[in-house]
Amino acid sequence: MRDTHKPNMGLRIAYIIPNVFMYILIFGLSVFVFTSVEELKDVNRLGIWLFNLVILLLAVLFGSYRIWSWVKRGKL
């Protein structure tokens, strides 16, 4: 018996596009933080921005891993 399961491309794209936008967001925020290091140090906010960047990066990497694992298992 053949497996007739066809991947749902619309659902796959619906998960991948926001993930790509999150990578663009990380890039943009990184540029902002690293060009404004001195100003953020002056107002004691550099640590908060760096912490937020790390948390956002971890969340996006986890999301990418989940999408990859779903595609590999055939759920997407």
C-alpha positions in Angstrom: 0.0 0.0 0.0 1.4 3.4 -1.0 1.6 6.4 1.2 -0.5 9.0 -0.4 0.2 11.7 2.2 1.0 14.9 0.4 2.7 17.8 2.3 0.4 20.8 2.9 2.5 23.5 1.2 0.1 26.3 2.4 0.5 25.3 6.0 4.3 24.9 5.6 4.6 28.4 4.2 2.3 29.7 7.0 4.9 28.5 9.5 8.0 29.4 7.6 7.3 33.0 6.6 6.9 34.4 10.2 10.0 32.5 11.1 11.9 34.3 8.3 10.5 37.6 9.4 11.8 36.9 13.0 15.3 36.3 11.6 15.0 39.7 9.8 13.9 41.2 13.1 16.9 39.8 15.0 19.2 41.1 12.3 17.6 44.6 12.5 17.7 44.7 16.3 21.3 43.5 16.4 22.3 46.3 14.0 20.5 48.8 16.3 22.0 47.5 19.5 25.6 47.2 18.1 25.4 50.7 16.6 24.0 52.2 19.8 26.2 50.5 22.4 27.5 53.7 23.9 24.1 55.3 24.2 22.6 52.2 25.7 25.4 52.0 28.2 24.8 55.6 29.2 21.2 54.9 30.1 22.0 51.5 31.6 19.9 49.5 29.1 22.5 47.6 27.2 22.1 44.5 29.3 18.4 44.4 28.8 18.7 44.8 25.0 21.3 42.0 24.8 19.2 39.8 27.0 16.2 40.3 24.8 18.3 39.6 21.7 19.5 36.3 23.2 15.9 35.3 24.2 14.6 36.2 20.8 17.3 34.2 19.1 16.7 31.2 21.2 13.0 31.3 20.5 13.5 31.6 16.7 16.1 28.8 16.7 13.6 26.6 18.6 10.9 27.5 16.2 13.1 26.6 13.2 13.9 23.3 14.8 10.3 22.5 15.4 9.4 23.4 11.8 12.3 21.3 10.5 11.3 18.3 12.7 7.6 18.6 11.6 8.7 18.6 7.9 11.0 15.6 8.5 8.2 13.6 10.2 5.7 14.5 7.5 3.4 16.6 9.7 3.9 19.7 7.4 
